[in-house]
Amino acid sequence: MSAADSPERSGASSARPSDQLRNLRALLSTATQRLLGDTITVADEAWRGPSRLPGWSRGHVATHLARQAEGLTRLAAWARTGERQEMYPSMERRNADIEAGAARAGIDLQIDLDSSAGRLTEAFDALDDSGRWDAVVELRGGQEAPARLLPLSRLTEVVLHHVDLDIGFGVDDIDQTTADWLLEWCAFRLGPRTDFPALLVVSASGYRARVGTEGPAREVSGQSARLLGWLTGRTGADGVVGAEDLALPAY
């Protein structure tokens, strides 16, 4: 899928791109504040405990979120200036940074989460001032996207990894509007993958998208949050019609 095929929310087809972007950034601000409000209560011992992601502690998840914010900050700078910047120097460096930061004290993790999110907000503000949201950048994995989708990428990370922290926030706590947006982003990211079964994803909100590239598409349907949880491996197939016997690769 090319940048030209990037998702536009079907439920807001009449909204101008600038309005969509403003709404997305508001959703991101709300999701970030909810995340930070929950993580401030996590004790040091709990940070070292397991998250919902295999092999990762909650400290790993928090560190990843902070480094992902920095990666998107670099992409926003690329879009604004036209000077190419990689989201991560290398996958080896990305993984090493996450591992190195995972065992920090809770207060250090919290400061990292908060300050990295703040710098990303400033980078988005600067990009807004430049008017270069349509500049195309390259995401991790090589997929291209216009910079106006970076807030949606970040919203997906904040919400799904809030679930992964396993501190009381689950897939069914995701509000409908956010779930619709996140489902569209996941379909955008999964669309070109050859290891994913060909699916026609149909949300009760009216959104439809094909993911996977091989063979005729099988229809799966349900509420956006349930489809999102299933596609990303956060939940089973409960509430997803047509998915009962399907095993999906990792998101």
DALIN-V626337 format. One record per backbone hydrogen bond with DSSP energy under -1.0 kcal/mol. CO is the residue of the C=O (numbers start at 1). NH is the residue of the N-H. Records with the same first field share a line. If there is no record, write none. Layout:
CO=NH + NH
//
This chain:
2=5
3=6
9=12
10=13
12=15
16=20
17=21
18=22
19=23
20=24
21=25
22=26
23=27
24=28
25=29
26=30
27=31
28=32
29=33
30=34
31=35
32=36
33=37
34=38
35=39
36=40
38=41
39=42
43=47
44=48
46=49
47=59
49=58
53=56
56=51
57=61
58=62
59=63
60=64
61=65
62=66
63=67
64=68
65=69
66=70
67=71
68=72
69=73
70=74
71=75
72=76
73=77
74=78
75=79
76=80
77=81
78=82
90=94
91=95
92=96
93=97
94=98
95=99
96=100
97=101
98=102
101=104
105=109
106=110
107=111
108=112
109=113
110=114
111=115
112=116
113=117
114=118
115=119
116=120
117=121
118=122
119=123
120=124
121=125
122=126
123=127
124=128
125=129
126=130
127=131 + 132
132=135
133=148
135=147
137=145
139=142
143=139
145=137
146=149
147=150
149=153
150=154
151=155
152=156
153=157
154=158
155=159
156=160
157=161
158=162
159=163
160=164
161=165
163=166
164=52
170=173
171=174
175=179
176=180
177=181
178=182
179=183
180=184
181=185
182=186
183=187
184=188
185=189
186=190
187=191
190=193 + 212
198=218
199=211
200=220
201=209
202=222
203=206
207=203
209=201
211=199
218=200
220=202
221=241
222=204
223=227
224=228
225=229
226=230
227=231
228=232
229=234 + 235
230=233
237=240
240=243
241=221
243=246
//
